[in-house]
Amino acid sequence: MKMVVALGGNALQKNGSVSAQSQYEACRNTAKNIVKLVEAGHDIAIVHGNGPQVGEIIADVELAHNADNRHDLFPFDVCDAFTQGYIGYHLQNALAEALRKANIVNKSAVSVVTQVEVSASDPAFQQPSKPIGSFYPEAAAKKLQQEKGFQMMEDAGRGWRRVVPSPQPIDIVEKKVIKELFDAGNLVIACGGGGIPVVRTENGYQGVEAVIDKDFAAEKLAEILGADVLIILTAVDKVYIHFNQANQKALDKVGHKELESYIASGEFARGSMLPKIEAVKKFVESGPNKKAVIAALEEAGDVFSGAGTMIEY
């Protein structure tokens, strides 16, 4: 089967660290689990998150520029491209090692720096909501807002942070080459961090200050590649309703209409499980016989043997 696998932050971190060594070690563990799917005969494309990594880059750049009183920060789309490069490098290196150990010699891992198109009229641009970068005291945050035009918000009592829009993906600019690589049997790493957000202009594509949710980007990629299954690997073993309550219940299998009722009743946390649920629901509704799974990373090889939550139409 053709599959798109979306990797959560736990797939790229070890003990919460995003240092280069910790990330590479996490990628090696992740690669072992993904190659189990390859051994079972499936064709795989991979989308990864980048929240902690891009946050670290932005915070470091902010700190360095503040030290010499400069404010010409790298734009967010450039920071996103940075993370696609170095996370892709770690993942494809780790996947190549895992493929060799599994004696799979007819496949290669390759990462594609990917631009994902969003609409300039997306309502998200009027309501920035995704916090990124450093924490600031209120006075410093308001100064940045005045001088740079940043949107700043208080973040859970920890200080003020910049917030950027999170628009929906409408197309993938490099879709043709990604599909060619995928159809040739390669493990393609694409749309990293949700993709570099761009809008179409009369002169081509232009980067914008935004964050595309990686689960929605994975869903869009799955549709474009004609995938049979969308797998979202995360930190929990299944989807739960009444999460962290006395009547908590794991879902083994669920249909799209049942999911719709859970969304309407507020079962899933915004910014956490909700985007995953909305992405898998959209995918199974995109065509006949489409399936999706939300499961723990460590159980990737067992998603068709009862691991995780199976979502069907």
C-alpha positions, -999 to 999 in steps of 0.1 A, spaced: 0 0 0 9 36 -5 13 55 28 21 89 41 36 89 77 34 121 98 60 122 126 53 142 158 79 160 178 87 129 199 101 113 168 128 140 165 138 145 202 154 125 229 145 134 265 131 167 253 164 178 238 167 192 202 205 192 202 220 178 169 232 146 186 200 140 205 180 146 173 201 122 153 197 94 180 159 100 180 159 98 142 177 64 143 150 50 165 123 65 143 139 51 112 138 16 126 101 18 132 94 33 97 115 6 80 92 -20 96 65 -7 73 89 -9 43 97 -45 52 60 -52 51 60 -41 14 45 -6 18 56 26 -1 63 54 23 65 92 22 73 111 54 62 144 68 79 156 100 71 184 125 97 211 134 81 231 163 109 227 188 136 230 162 123 261 145 116 277 179 152 271 189 165 287 157 143 318 161 151 321 198 188 319 190 186 344 162 166 368 184 191 364 212 221 371 189 205 401 173 194 416 206 230 413 218 242 437 192 209 457 191 199 445 156 164 436 145 169 422 110 157 387 120 156 359 95 121 356 81 101 326 93 99 309 59 138 309 58 139 294 94 115 267 82 138 259 53 167 256 77 149 229 96 138 211 65 174 208 56 189 196 88 161 174 100 158 159 65 196 152 66 193 134 99 162 114 88 175 103 54 209 93 70 191 73 97 167 57 72 196 47 49 213 29 79 180 11 88 174 1 52 210 -14 50 204 -33 82 171 -47 69 190 -57 36 167 -35 15 189 -24 -13 164 -12 -39 152 19 -20 168 52 -11 157 80 13 157 115 0 144 148 14 129 176 -7 129 212 4 92 218 0 71 249 -5 34 246 5 10 271 -10 -15 289 12 -41 315 3 -34 351 11 -71 354 20 -71 326 45 -89 338 77 -59 327 98 -40 357 86 -64 379 104 -61 358 136 -25 348 143 -25 321 169 7 300 167 33 311 193 70 310 182 104 321 195 115 336 227 95 347 258 96 384 266 85 407 294 54 426 286 72 459 280 97 444 256 69 425 238 50 457 233 81 475 220 86 447 194 50 450 184 53 487 179 87 487 162 84 455 141 47 451 137 48 416 153 17 402 169 25 394 205 5 375 231 9 363 267 16 326 267 3 306 297 18 328 323 54 322 310 58 356 293 49 372 260 57 356 226 53 364 190 23 347 173 19 339 136 -10 327 114 -16 290 108 -33 288 74 -45 257 56 -24 242 28 -40 244 -6 -12 229 -28 23 216 -28 47 234 -52 71 206 -56 44 179 -60 55 167 -94 91 158 -84 79 144 -50 55 121 -68 81 110 -93 105 101 -65 77 83 -45 64 64 -75 100 52 -82 100 35 -48 120 60 -28 113 70 8 106 107 3 108 132 31 87 162 22 66 191 36 88 192 67 73 213 94 42 216 74 61 230 45 76 265 38 45 287 36 42 306 3 15 325 -15 12 328 -53 19 361 -68 21 374 -104 59 369 -101 58 334 -87 57 323 -51 65 344 -21 73 333 15 50 344 43 53 346 80 31 316 90 31 280 103 13 253 84 2 224 107 22 193 96 -8 170 100 -28 190 74 3 191 51 6 154 54 -31 150 45 -26 172 15 4 152 4 -14 119 9 -42 131 -14 -17 142 -41 3 109 -39 -29 88 -41 -20 72 -8 -42 44 6 -34 52 43 -24 83 63 -5 74 95 1 100 122 27 88 147 26 107 180 32 104 218 0 85 226 -9 49 218 -45 56 207 -71 84 204 -90 89 236 -123 105 245 -128 120 280 -90 122 281 -75 123 316 -109 119 332 -123 90 353 -143 77 323 -114 80 298 -119 56 268 -96 45 241 -109 43 205 -98 12 186 -118 19 154 -139 49 146 -158 62 116 -158 98 102 -193 106 114 -185 95 150 -154 116 149 -175 145 137 -197 142 168 -166 141 191 -152 172 175 -185 190 179 -186 181 216 -151 195 222 -134 162 230 -101 171 214 -77 198 225 -71 226 200 -34 227 191 -28 192 203 -51 163 192 -77 183 173 -55 190 141 -47 153 139 -84 143 141 -94 169 116 -66 158 92 -75 121 93 -112 128 90 -105 149 59 -84 122 44 -108 93 48 -135 115 33 -113 123 3 -120 90 -16 -132 55 -14 -114 29 8 -91 55 24 -79 47 59 -60 65 86 -43 55 118 -32 75 148 -7 56 169 25 57 190 58 59 172 70 26 187 40 8 173 44 19 137 50 -16 125 18 -29 142 -8 -4 129 -25 -32 110 -24 -56 139 -45 -36 164 -21 -9 174 -34 27 174 -68 40 164 -80 30 129 -101 57 112 -124 47 84 -151 63 63 
